[in-house]
Amino acid sequence: MKNIPELFGSMVFNNEVMREKLPKDVYKALRKTMTEGTHLELDVANVVASAMKEWAVEKGVTHFTHWFQPMTGITAEKHDSFITPDGSGKAIMAFSGKALVQGEPDASSFPSGGLRATFEARGYTVWDTTSFAFIKDGTLCIPTAFCSYSGEALDKKTPLLRSMEAVDKQARRVLKLFGNTTAKRVTAEVGPEQEYFLIDKAVYLKRPDLVYTGRTLFGARPPKGQELDDHYFGAIKSRVAAFMRELDEELWKLGVYAKTKHNEVAPAQHELAPVYSTTNIAADHNQLTMELMKSIADKHGLACLLHEKPFAGVNGSGKHNNWSLSADNFGNLLEPGETPHENAQFLLYLAAVIKAVDEYQDLLRVSVASAGNDHRLGANEAPPAIVSIFLGEELTGVLDALESGESYNGGGKSQMEIGVTVLPHFPKDSTDRNRTSPFAFTGNKFEFRMLGSAFSISGPNIVLNTAVAEVLRQFADELEPSDDFTGDLAKLITRTYGEHKRIVFNGNNYAPEWVTEAARRGLSNLHTTVDALPEFTSKKSIELFTAHNVFSEAEIRSRYEILMEGYCKTLHIEALTMVDLVKGEIIPACIAYQNEMASLLEKKKSCGGYDVSLEEHLLGNISKLSACLLKKLTILEDVILETKDESDVLKHTIFYRDKVFYAMSELRLVVDELETLVAKKYWPLPSYAELLYSVV
């Protein structure tokens, strides 16, 4: 193993490298741009670009790219070399400030949701100075925002940065109420835990459904799944350990604080967790992590599956979004603190999160909606589609006591008078963790657990940042004119909790009783993506995002179109893959096996004296299922044809959910039953047992 401190960040043009490579005045100007958002002058950009190029060339780099995150959910890059004609027929290596700051990739083929016509190709990438440039695969990558010719955001980074500015502005207003007038920045911070599956690449390539869709469209359950919980935190197999070791090293080179790795619950499932970083950098790093997982797995003869539910009957994969707010001169604002003053500040920010999650629960559900995640949410492996908050008994007890005006005496502490100046101290881990909760307080942060494993974390954090910013704005507006800050603060915290405590639930979110209780409380239960997405374009949503300049109304509606279209396209690809597999693989296998059974049956009958009940039974069952297979296949093909007749985007998406997905599910039931009857030598697809236990 290489020296980790030397290895870490070695492929990043980070603060240490900038301080070494740049003149002092240029370094100070760039740092001011990075930390305070000031304009970057072209003369400064030229010096930075030259130093960045020299640093990259020293490491063998010949090309650069503006690395961005379009609405596809993955990253994009167009590579240009540093080679520039010198006028004498030779070439020099050059990189200008203009090329560093702005690029112009063709934007015509990226999703825009109607923001632009297909023939309008111009788009711009703009350097995000808050995120360090890095070297990946021998190319200098410059993290950028991506916008259209007319300025609309075409990516996930731009609105994320806007949401961070919104929560920074409003959080600092609240800090000033507590006497903190020197904070220059409040940053939303995230640590995204990433779950994934690893299977043998050779077996993966024999499953066209995995190759085309990321999940198994067919597959009977294996005799052994995750029932024994023996994979969870178990010893890591040597092939997987080698993959994890290389993944860690490559991530460390890129400045990603990869910290924890372990086996997850399902066979072949694993998890990687990083240390906290600012949200936009965390988003960049998580995209890099997913990309490297796939490429490094391939080098080890493995396939990395990031789909939310690659296998039916075993746990799917999520991405736990650990979110908090941090001030540059104070630290974590969701840390309960050790003094009454800090406790009061903590409770106000806590109340803001509670109110934000309650008032914008529908938008939080929208932020994790996808065709893949619909398979996972609500199963006994992930939070349900109902958004709620877990606070734990002690913190809930404190808030209940505040609301009722009674004394709080919990957690073994001495009785305390309830008032802003003598609020109790809360230990960091004063409560157990609730793994069933969608949004759980875990000592000094909130863990949003509804994200799917393939998700960009940008969308959920855009919603979370903006919702909290709006509530903090309301709090600041109310408290800034107050003549009795202490009293009005107590009233505000108490009133807010009383009005929004319906969102707090400390019990088992998997229990069927919770669905009934949530309905009684008036909480939303947007069961599927199709139920959730229309909330994105509601009047309330548009007012929230436009008020904080996170999205324009046009950008909201475009994203709605993109998400709806993405849902339909996902199901369409899955349906076509099912049809191809059944016609090209399953039906021929069934016919071949039936022919063998029929031939054997005929031979036994012709010889006489043989018991043929087994052959007749098997042949009869397979024959009946084969007839059913044809019927279900025909239904699916018919509904696929019908999808072309609907032009209304919402009706089109509903049709895919209610008709196409239902037909796919019905066809799968028949195929999975046939798999248990047809001899293994005839069945064309590797079984679940072969897939889940392929890495030895």
Beta strands, then each sheet from edge to edge (+ up, - down):
strand 1: 63-67
strand 2: 79-81
strand 3: 83-85
strand 4: 91-93
strand 5: 102-103
strand 6: 123-127
strand 7: 134-136
strand 8: 139-148
strand 9: 186-200
strand 10: 258-263
strand 11: 269-274
strand 12: 277-278
strand 13: 302-305
strand 14: 319-327
strand 15: 331-332
strand 16: 389-390
strand 17: 439-441
strand 18: 446-448
sheet 1: 2+ 1- 8- 6+ 5-
sheet 2: 2+ 1- 8- 7+
sheet 3: 3+ 4-
sheet 4: 10+ 11- 9+ 12-
sheet 5: 10+ 11- 9+ 13-
sheet 6: 10+ 11- 9+ 14- 15+
sheet 7: 10+ 11- 9+ 14- 18+ 17- 16-
end
